[in-house]
Amino acid sequence: MSVTAKNLSREEFFYGHKACPGCGGSLAVRNALKVLGKNAVAVLPAGCMSAVGFNFPQLCFGNNAIISTFAGTASMLTGIEAALRIRGCDFTAVGFAGDGGTADIGIQALSGAIDRGDNIIYICYDNEAYMNTGIQKSGLTPFGAKTTTTPAGENIRGNIRPKKNMFEIAAAHGIPYAATATVGYMTDFLNKVEKASRIKGTKYIHVIAPCPSGWGIPESDTVEVAREIVDCGLWYLAEFYEGEFKVTHTPKEFTSVENYLKKQGRFKHLTAEDIKIIESSRDKKWEKIRKEWV
Ligand SMILES: Cc1ncc(C[n+]2csc(CCOP(=O)(O)OP(=O)(O)O)c2C)c(N)n1
């Protein structure tokens, strides 16, 4: 049965945490755990979700949860999966790691787990920078974004590198299931989590999760901005399953990229020329998607 806002469990597994108002990452963790239920065993590496979820003596999880080393989300999932399987437990091993913890420091452990085919779900909540330590650029920071390590000046206007494509990197391993999502299309995300829980082997879900402090948006706009990134075509909702890519949502017409960018403090400095570069890379990507994935 598909997950809807109506049938989503009322039981809470991530509550009383200290996340900032409007935190997209906490929305992703809270709702994904409602889908996976009390037998989920969650691994959280160093990052915002572990910082706000484990404040001794207040553990903010209703299920079992543990902090891993920054690089070790996938390795700890591997160990938990092996140990609980041998003990005959009924469980789902799930990791929630930030973009830095996934695309940079944790990529080796993730790649190894996929290679071994470990039966785990790895969820990357992508707020597009190292937010917990003060907004440093990660491998998933988009082109043009201002961070504390990619400042916007006269000659260099924010991040000069494109965002790594973690979804396709995971798919390139021949993973059983990978998907992209956003907290702006919550039921799409939750149905992907539910589907992942029924598939054996390694599953990777990449969910866009805006951070009001890092993105320079009002706390009340998290969900709207998380929708807009898909509507303007800068993010796409897709799946990789049984070796095939498929888009799960195709905007008929894109909304304005400029509007999406200009409402965020981190992109305020961008020139018309910068926005054109961003639009043309979107168009190139969608040309490929429309040709090959639909
Ligand atoms: C080996 C190691 N290096 C650096 C740190 C410091 N550190 C803790 S959290 C964090 C940022 C995490 O960023 P990300 O993974 O993107 O998650 P977010 O904070 O955005 O949720 C850093 C650099 C650490 N804990 N361990």
The ligand as an SDF file (V2000), in Angstrom:
LIG
                    3D

 26 27  0  0  0  0  0  0  0  0999 V2000
   36.8360   13.0900   10.9710 C   0  0  0  0  0  0  0  0  0  0  0  0
   36.0170   14.2740   11.3490 C   0  0  0  0  0  0  0  0  0  0  0  0
   36.2600   15.4450   10.7150 N   0  0  0  0  0  0  0  0  0  0  0  0
   35.5360   16.5340   11.0170 C   0  0  0  0  0  0  0  0  0  0  0  0
   34.5490   16.4710   11.9610 C   0  0  0  0  0  0  0  0  0  0  0  0
   33.7820   17.7350   12.3310 C   0  0  0  0  0  0  0  0  0  0  0  0
   32.4280   17.7370   11.8350 N   0  0  0  0  0  0  0  0  0  0  0  0
   31.3950   17.3240   12.6170 C   0  0  0  0  0  0  0  0  0  0  0  0
   29.9440   17.5180   11.8670 S   0  0  0  0  0  0  0  0  0  0  0  0
   30.6330   18.1660   10.5010 C   0  0  0  0  0  0  0  0  0  0  0  0
   29.8020   18.6790    9.3540 C   0  0  0  0  0  0  0  0  0  0  0  0
   28.8960   17.6470    8.7790 C   0  0  0  0  0  0  0  0  0  0  0  0
   28.3840   18.0790    7.5500 O   0  0  0  0  0  0  0  0  0  0  0  0
   27.3650   17.1890    6.7360 P   0  0  0  0  0  0  0  0  0  0  0  0
   27.8310   15.8000    6.6590 O   0  0  0  0  0  0  0  0  0  0  0  0
   27.1040   17.8770    5.4510 O   0  0  0  0  0  0  0  0  0  0  0  0
   26.0520   17.1870    7.6470 O   0  0  0  0  0  0  0  0  0  0  0  0
   25.2400   18.4380    8.2450 P   0  0  0  0  0  0  0  0  0  0  0  0
   26.0530   19.0080    9.3630 O   0  0  0  0  0  0  0  0  0  0  0  0
   25.0270   19.4110    7.1410 O   0  0  0  0  0  0  0  0  0  0  0  0
   23.9720   17.8300    8.7510 O   0  0  0  0  0  0  0  0  0  0  0  0
   32.0350   18.2200   10.6350 C   0  0  0  0  0  0  0  0  0  0  0  0
   32.9660   18.7700    9.6050 C   0  0  0  0  0  0  0  0  0  0  0  0
   34.3080   15.2210   12.6010 C   0  0  0  0  0  0  0  0  0  0  0  0
   33.3620   15.0760   13.5170 N   0  0  0  0  0  0  0  0  0  0  0  0
   35.0590   14.1600   12.2740 N   0  0  0  0  0  0  0  0  0  0  0  0
  1  2  1  0
  2  3  1  0
  2 26  2  0
  3  4  2  0
  4  5  1  0
  5  6  1  0
  5 24  2  0
  6  7  1  0
  7  8  2  0
  7 22  1  0
  8  9  1  0
  9 10  1  0
 10 11  1  0
 10 22  2  0
 11 12  1  0
 12 13  1  0
 13 14  1  0
 14 15  2  0
 14 16  1  0
 14 17  1  0
 17 18  1  0
 18 19  2  0
 18 20  1  0
 18 21  1  0
 22 23  1  0
 24 25  1  0
 24 26  1  0
M  CHG  1   7   1
M  END
$$$$
